[in-house]
Every structure is written in C-alpha cells, then in structure tokens.
Amino acid sequence: MGIVENSPFLEALKKRDLEVLFMTDPIDEYAVQQLKDFDGKKLVCITKEGLDLGLDEEEKKKFEEVKAQFDGLTKKIKEILGDKVEKVEVSNAMVDSPCQLVTNEFGWSANMERIMKAQAMGASGQAAYMKAKKTMQLNPEHNIVKELQKKFAADASDKTVKDLVWLLFETSLLVSGFNLEDPGKFSGRIHKLIKLGLSIFEDEEDAEDAADVDDDADLPELENEDQSAMEEVD
C-alpha cells in the first residue's frame, strides 16, 4: 500500500486535500467497468488522462500559458519516443515528480495491462493488443523538465539529452505501474550515468570529451532500436 500512497498520481490530489479510494485488487479492474458511480459520486480513475482537478478560471488561464511555453519540448519528446507513447503533454497533476504515464480515458489502465498479459490463455501473438495507449505527462514546474527545455533549445540534436528522455520514459513506466520491455537497456543507461558521476572513462579521448558527455563505445546503444527510422537533426 505504501507504493500506492507514494505514487505521482496522488501528488496534486494530496496538495488539494482531495480524497482518493485505493482499488488495488484485480477484481476492482473489472468491477469499475460496470460501476460508474457510487452514492451519487462519479468514480474517476486518476491514472487515466482527462483528470479534472477543479481549477478556477484564473488557474486554467495560467496553465494554458505554461502549456504554450513547452509546446516545442513536448513535440520533440514525442519525436524521440515515437510509437512508445500516443502523445506527450504538460500536466498540472504532479508536484514533486518530473513526469508520469497515464492511459487513454476509455482504454486499459496499467494494472489491467498487467492482468491481461498474465492470463494463462494469453497468446504471445496478441501482445500488441494487450498494451495500454500511453500519454507522457510532464511537470512544467520541475527543474528536470525546465533544464531539458533549455538543452533542446541550445542543441536539438544532442544525443545525450535524447538518452535522458529515454531514461525519464523508462522510470515513468516503473512509477506508473508498467513493466519495462527491455531491462537490459535501462540498466545500461543507469550504468552510464554512474560512470559519468564517478568520472570513469574508457580511454583518454572520452576523458577529454567529458565536458560534452560523449557516448561510451562499450556501453549498450541508448537510442531505442524501434526509432531507427529517425534521422538526427544536423
């Protein structure tokens, strides 16, 4: 239960002192598909897009202005992640987390995706149909997101920044309840960051280029192989 309580999905709701009903049993996923409301209150899944936080008109206007400022960043991240996400958007649903992944309002949740994949009769050929459509939401107030925007504005082809986008996506998968498709690539990115933090370089050339944070040849390729069709921006 502690994992659920610390979920990024709850951050803005806690800040506004709103009550949340935890429904973590597998049967709950099936029940809420039929039970749309209870005791006159509509049931809303906070892990899906379209969450209404009850903003007043002034808050809505201010948020729309912020969204416009990050329009370029959201488009760039979507370009990098490709079909891994349906879209990328700015959200006010987070306070301390830089990003999270929500699913389509009328589609499967992350929990339902896990349940379906675990079904004994589930065929591997149907895996493509057992994936929830994901939307990556960015917290515009978080320093990581702000710094990413600055980095992309300075150099849109910076491969290191692209690798950080993938790392953000994969950590978002974990905290949002999804499973990693390729833990090996994820661990490779983490190991690379550890090496950079410890100033460990494979050769003198890497050490000389440390300021530019060049790629280590001995580490796994950090660009997602599914995005091979993308061209680097010159």
Disulfide bonds with the S-S distance in Angstrom:
none
